[in-house]
């Protein structure tokens, strides 16, 4: 009943067709030495970066660059000092990753140091549905103390995790926290990474009824995946059918993704949705004109392609049918929330007011930037690498986008202070409990008791988050503006 096709062109981007200009047309001179693969790749990289990279004027001149470096080293050397998020990767892996496809056992993980001696354990944040970890029965809140029989410490955890992030099968030692606040070993399980596993963006959508009878929609949304609009619309159909009073949007581990799906989510939430209202502002480098983009333009409504324009109309119709017409939304966001997660918070505020986009958790990452994946579209492909450079600064319709240090919560709660982690969607979870206690104050005593018990366990374990660790399978990524970034010269 929803979209018959997701928006055309998300992966087949409009820009990539023009980003391999000179090299394909030049005839080889047999009397001259041919460039190395590194040189060919790096010249392709620099050509694209000088055109679209937001900080393109900071790139050194060619004579000051070593084109024989490996592509990753070369790319690092041309990035601006303020750029934390552009990256280079093999093209197939880059495109797959942007659609939620990866090689994985299906876990999101965090690391905890549990004593002064520096011992480290893994605390499971979630297990992706249908993944090897999920099939093995691993759940949020479980603990892993060893990988392939090797315990982790603050000095060796990176090398031990190389096995975890590899392609070969490995074993994990599971454990739990008992009633005496001690870590007790359970069984050892073998896990085999799956190549090409498709993550589902929605981990949970449910309706919670409070003691006073309020109906609250709860959406745990882990990635902004442009290729999964129907799943999002189905969740909102559930909320609309249940006639919910409030919505809790859980983005605590959401590192970002596509602008297209982020705009759909925003439109489904806000009161008085109008497709022709401005939604976002883009600021490019001097090669391109800055612009303000409406919902409808972003969905492709002004496209010369009749199929894209028709798809935009379908999107608008779906949003209007399932729109919750809310004047307030509760967003759980943390130091793992970035990019499109921050965009939804920031861009909803002009529609609902700052006070009515209620942010619960921690300060977010601070990614007020957009990017596009660029790959060589020649057939056959001549450059095996792809790049995802920052090309734009983004702002909401009022022009505010100045949050490089992140967005601060109205209610600060650090889930790392409350162990063991409760299941997603449980009122034993301190972040959801806080949101629900604001919605229904009768829940406040229950939330306070649960949080007190979990805080006591954390203190007895001497558990603290390992700073500097970033899960490679859930790293922050820039807002993917795809072919909805107009880049008008």
C-alpha positions in Angstrom: 0.0 0.0 0.0 3.0 2.2 0.3 5.7 3.3 -2.2 5.9 1.1 -5.3 9.5 2.2 -5.8 12.0 4.0 -3.6 13.4 7.1 -5.1 15.3 6.6 -8.3 18.9 7.6 -8.4 19.9 7.3 -4.7 22.8 5.0 -5.7 23.1 6.0 -9.4 24.1 9.6 -8.5 23.9 12.4 -11.0 27.4 13.6 -10.3 29.4 10.5 -10.9 28.8 10.6 -14.6 30.9 13.8 -14.9 33.6 13.0 -12.5 36.0 11.0 -14.7 36.6 13.6 -17.4 40.0 13.8 -18.8 41.5 10.3 -18.3 39.0 8.4 -20.5 39.6 10.6 -23.5 43.3 10.8 -23.7 45.1 8.4 -26.1 48.0 6.5 -24.7 51.5 7.7 -25.8 53.4 4.5 -26.3 56.7 6.4 -26.0 56.0 7.5 -22.5 55.9 5.4 -19.3 52.4 4.6 -18.3 51.1 5.8 -14.9 50.9 3.4 -12.0 47.6 2.3 -10.6 48.1 4.5 -7.6 48.8 7.5 -9.8 45.7 6.9 -12.0 43.5 6.5 -8.9 45.0 9.5 -7.1 44.6 11.8 -10.2 40.9 10.7 -10.4 40.5 11.5 -6.7 42.1 14.9 -7.0 40.0 15.8 -10.0 36.8 15.1 -8.2 38.0 16.7 -4.9 39.0 20.0 -6.6 35.5 20.2 -8.1 33.1 19.3 -5.2 35.0 19.1 -1.9 33.8 21.8 0.5 37.3 22.8 1.4 38.7 22.5 -2.2 40.8 25.6 -2.0 42.9 24.0 0.8 44.1 21.1 -1.4 47.8 21.5 -2.2 48.9 22.1 -5.7 49.7 19.0 -7.8 53.4 19.7 -7.7 53.3 19.4 -3.9 51.6 16.0 -4.0 53.0 12.5 -4.2 50.7 10.7 -6.6 52.5 7.4 -6.1 51.2 7.0 -2.5 48.6 4.4 -1.8 45.0 5.9 -2.3 44.2 5.9 1.4 47.4 7.7 2.4 47.0 10.1 -0.5 43.4 10.9 0.4 44.4 11.6 4.0 47.0 14.1 2.9 44.6 16.3 0.9 41.9 16.5 3.6 41.3 19.8 5.4 42.3 19.9 9.1 38.6 20.5 10.0 37.4 17.5 8.0 36.6 14.6 10.4 34.3 12.6 8.1 35.3 12.3 4.5 36.7 8.8 3.5 37.9 6.6 0.7 37.0 2.9 0.3 36.8 0.3 -2.4 33.9 1.4 -4.6 31.8 -1.8 -4.2 32.2 -1.6 -0.4 31.4 2.1 -0.3 28.1 1.7 -2.3 27.1 -1.4 -0.3 27.8 0.2 3.0 25.5 3.2 2.1 22.6 0.7 1.7 23.3 -1.0 5.0 25.1 -4.0 3.5 28.3 -5.2 5.2 30.3 -8.2 6.4 29.3 -8.7 10.0 28.2 -11.1 12.7 25.5 -8.5 13.4 26.5 -6.9 16.7 26.7 -3.3 17.9 29.2 -3.1 20.7 30.6 -0.8 23.4 33.7 -1.3 25.5 33.9 -1.0 29.3 37.0 -0.9 31.5 36.0 -2.7 34.7 38.9 -2.2 37.1 42.1 -0.3 37.8 44.1 -3.1 36.3 42.7 -2.2 32.9 40.6 -5.2 32.1 38.1 -4.6 29.3 34.8 -6.3 28.4 32.4 -5.9 25.5 28.8 -4.9 26.3 26.4 -5.7 23.6 24.3 -2.8 22.4 22.1 -4.8 20.0 22.1 -7.8 17.7 20.8 -7.3 14.2 17.7 -9.3 13.4 18.6 -12.4 11.4 22.3 -12.0 11.9 24.7 -14.8 13.2 24.7 -13.2 16.6 21.0 -13.0 16.7 20.6 -16.6 15.6 23.1 -17.6 18.3 20.8 -15.9 20.9 23.1 -13.0 21.8 21.0 -10.1 23.1 21.4 -6.5 24.2 23.0 -6.3 27.7 25.0 -9.5 27.2 28.7 -9.3 28.0 31.7 -10.7 26.1 34.9 -11.2 28.0 37.1 -13.1 25.5 37.5 -13.4 21.8 39.1 -16.7 20.6 40.0 -17.3 24.2 41.9 -14.1 24.6 40.8 -11.6 27.3 40.9 -7.9 26.6 42.8 -5.1 28.3 43.1 -1.4 27.8 46.4 -2.1 26.0 45.5 -5.0 23.7 41.8 -4.6 22.9 42.5 -3.1 19.4 44.5 -6.1 18.3 42.0 -8.6 19.8 39.2 -6.9 18.0 41.0 -7.3 14.7 39.7 -10.9 14.8 36.2 -9.7 15.6 36.2 -7.4 12.5 37.8 -10.0 10.2 36.3 -12.5 7.8 37.1 -15.8 9.6 35.0 -17.6 12.2 35.8 -16.8 15.9 34.6 -17.6 19.3 33.2 -15.3 22.0 32.9 -16.0 25.7 29.6 -14.8 26.9 28.9 -13.7 30.5 26.3 -11.9 32.6 26.2 -9.8 35.8 24.7 -11.8 38.7 22.7 -10.6 41.7 25.9 -10.0 43.6 27.1 -7.6 40.8 29.8 -10.0 39.7 30.6 -11.0 36.1 29.9 -14.7 35.6 30.9 -16.7 32.5 28.2 -18.5 30.5 28.8 -20.5 27.3 31.3 -20.0 24.5 29.8 -19.4 21.1 31.4 -19.6 17.6 30.3 -16.8 15.2 30.9 -16.6 11.4 30.7 -13.2 9.7 28.3 -13.0 6.8 29.4 -11.2 3.6 26.6 -9.0 2.2 24.4 -8.9 5.3 21.5 -6.4 4.9 20.7 -4.4 8.1 17.2 -3.5 8.8 17.0 0.2 9.7 14.1 -0.3 12.2 15.0 -2.5 15.2 11.8 -2.0 17.0 8.5 -0.2 16.5 5.9 -0.6 19.3 3.0 1.1 21.1 3.3 1.5 24.9 0.3 2.4 27.0 1.1 4.3 30.2 -0.7 3.9 33.6 -2.8 6.9 32.8 -3.8 5.5 29.4 -1.6 7.5 27.1 -0.5 5.7 24.0 3.1 6.3 23.1 4.7 5.2 19.8 8.3 4.0 20.2 10.6 3.7 17.2 14.2 2.4 17.6 15.7 3.6 14.3 19.3 2.6 13.7 20.2 3.8 10.2 18.8 6.3 7.7 18.6 3.8 4.8 17.1 5.3 1.6 16.3 1.8 0.4 13.9 1.1 3.2 11.0 3.6 3.0 8.2 1.1 3.2 9.4 -0.2 6.5 9.3 3.3 7.9 5.9 3.9 6.5 4.6 0.6 7.9 5.8 1.7 11.4 3.9 5.0 11.1 0.9 3.2 9.9 1.0 1.2 13.1 1.3 4.4 15.1 -1.5 6.1 13.1 -3.8 3.2 13.5 -3.2 3.1 17.3 -4.0 6.8 17.5 -0.9 7.5 19.6 -0.6 10.6 21.7 3.2 10.9 21.8 6.2 9.6 19.9 9.6 8.6 21.3 12.2 8.4 18.5 15.3 6.5 19.6 18.4 7.4 17.6 21.0 6.6 20.3 23.3 4.6 18.0 22.2 6.1 14.7 25.3 7.3 12.9 23.4 8.8 10.0 22.6 8.1 6.3 20.4 9.5 3.6 18.8 12.9 3.5 15.8 11.6 1.5 14.6 9.2 4.2 15.4 11.7 6.9 13.1 14.2 5.3 10.3 11.5 5.0 10.7 10.8 8.8 10.5 14.5 9.6 7.5 15.0 7.4 5.7 12.0 9.1 6.2 13.6 12.5 5.6 17.3 12.2 2.3 19.0 12.6 0.8 20.7 9.5 3.1 19.1 6.9 3.3 21.1 3.6 5.4 19.7 0.8 6.3 23.1 -0.5 7.8 24.5 2.7 11.6 24.9 2.9 13.2 22.0 4.8 17.0 22.4 4.4 19.7 24.8 3.3 22.9 23.8 1.5 26.1 25.8 1.4 28.7 24.6 -1.1 32.1 25.6 -2.2 32.5 28.6 -4.6 32.0 26.3 -7.7 28.3 25.9 -6.9 25.4 28.1 -5.8 24.0 27.7 -2.3 20.3 26.9 -2.1 17.2 26.4 0.1 15.4 23.2 -0.7 11.7 22.3 0.0 10.5 18.9 0.9 9.0 18.5 -2.5 12.2 19.4 -4.3 14.2 17.1 -2.1 11.8 14.2 -3.0 12.4 14.9 -6.7 9.2 16.8 -7.4 10.9 19.3 -9.7 12.7 16.6 -11.7 12.6 16.5 -15.5 12.3 12.7 -15.2 8.6 12.0 -15.1 9.2 8.8 -13.0 11.0 10.8 -10.4 8.4 13.4 -10.3 5.7 10.7 -9.9 7.7 9.1 -7.2 7.8 12.4 -5.3 4.0 12.7 -5.5 3.7 9.2 -4.0 6.0 10.1 -1.2 4.0 13.3 -0.4 0.7 11.3 -0.5 2.1 8.7 1.9 3.3 11.3 4.3 0.0 13.1 4.3 -1.9 9.8 4.8 0.3 8.7 7.7 1.4 12.0 9.2 1.1 12.0 13.0 0.5 15.8 13.2 2.5 16.1 16.4 3.3 19.3 18.1 6.0 17.6 20.3 8.4 14.7 19.8 10.8 13.0 22.2 14.2 12.1 20.7 16.8 9.9 22.4 20.2 10.8 21.1 23.7 10.3 22.4 27.4 10.6 21.6 26.8 7.9 18.9 24.0 9.9 17.2 25.3 11.8 14.2 24.6 13.2 10.7 21.0 12.6 9.7 20.0 11.9 13.3 21.2 15.4 14.2 19.6 16.8 11.1 16.1 15.5 12.1 16.5 17.1 15.5 17.7 20.4 14.1 15.4 20.6 11.1 12.2 19.7 13.1 12.8 22.6 15.5 11.6 25.4 13.2 8.4 23.4 12.7 7.7 22.4 16.4 9.9 24.9 18.3 13.2 24.2 20.1 11.4 23.3 23.4 9.1 20.8 21.7 11.8 18.7 20.1 12.8 17.1 23.5 16.3 15.7 23.3 17.1 13.1 26.0 20.5 11.5 26.4 23.9 13.1 25.7 25.5 15.6 23.4 25.6 14.3 19.8 28.6 14.0 17.5 28.3 17.3 15.6 28.1 16.4 11.9 26.5 19.4 10.3 27.8 18.4 6.9 26.7 16.5 3.8 28.5 14.2 1.4 28.0 12.1 -1.7 29.5 8.8 -2.8 31.5 9.2 -5.9 32.6 6.1 -8.0 33.9 5.6 -11.5 30.9 4.8 -13.7 32.8 3.8 -16.8 32.0 0.3 -18.1 34.3 -1.4 -17.4 35.2 0.5 -14.3 38.8 1.8 -14.4 39.1 3.1 -10.9 38.3 0.5 -8.2 38.2 3.0 -5.4 35.3 5.3 -4.4 35.3 8.4 -2.2 32.7 10.0 0.0 33.8 13.6 0.5 32.1 16.4 2.5 30.7 18.7 -0.2 28.2 20.9 1.8 27.4 22.5 5.1 23.7 22.0 6.0 21.3 24.1 8.0 17.6 24.0 8.9 15.0 26.2 7.1 15.8 29.1 9.5 19.5 29.0 8.5 20.8 27.4 11.7 23.4 24.7 11.3 26.1 25.7 13.7 26.6 22.6 15.8 30.1 21.3 15.1 30.4 20.3 18.8 27.0 18.5 18.7 23.5 19.2 19.9 23.0 19.4 23.7 20.1 17.5 25.4 17.4 19.1 27.5 17.6 16.0 29.8 21.1 14.6 30.2 21.4 10.9 30.9 24.4 8.7 30.2 23.4 5.1 29.6 26.9 4.0 30.4 26.2 4.8 34.1 23.4 2.2 34.2 24.4 -1.5 33.9 23.4 -4.0 32.7 21.7 -2.5 29.7 18.0 -3.3 29.5 16.4 -4.7 26.3 15.4 -2.1 23.6 11.9 -0.9 24.3 12.0 -1.9 28.0 11.0 0.6 30.7 14.0 -0.6 32.6 16.1 1.3 30.0 17.0 4.6 31.6 16.7 6.7 28.5 13.3 5.4 27.5 12.2 5.5 31.1 13.1 9.2 31.3 11.2 10.0 28.2 8.1 8.0 29.4 8.3 9.7 32.8 8.1 13.1 31.2 5.2 12.0 29.1 3.4 10.4 32.1 4.7 11.7 35.5 3.2 8.7 37.3 6.1 6.6 35.9 8.8 8.8 37.6 9.1 6.8 40.8 9.5 3.5 38.8 12.1 5.1 36.6 14.0 6.5 39.6 14.1 3.1 41.3 15.3 1.2 38.2 18.0 3.8 37.5 19.2 3.7 41.1 19.6 0.0 41.1 21.5 0.0 37.8 23.7 2.9 38.9 24.7 0.9 42.0 25.7 -2.1 39.9 27.8 0.1 37.6 29.6 1.6 40.6 30.3 -1.8 42.2 31.8 -3.1 38.9 33.9 0.1 38.6 32.8 0.1 35.0 33.6 3.1 32.8 33.3 3.6 29.0 36.6 3.1 27.1 37.1 6.5 25.6 38.4 6.6 22.0 36.8 3.4 20.9 34.6 3.6 17.8 32.8 0.5 16.5 33.9 0.1 12.9 30.5 -1.3 12.0 28.6 1.6 13.4 30.7 4.7 12.8 29.3 8.1 12.2 28.8 8.9 8.5 28.0 12.3 6.8 24.5 13.1 5.7 24.3 11.4 2.2 22.6 14.1 0.1 22.6 11.8 -2.9 21.3 13.2 -6.2 19.1 15.6 -4.2 22.1 17.9 -3.8 21.6 20.1 -6.8 25.1 21.4 -7.2 24.0 24.2 -9.5 27.0 26.1 -10.9 
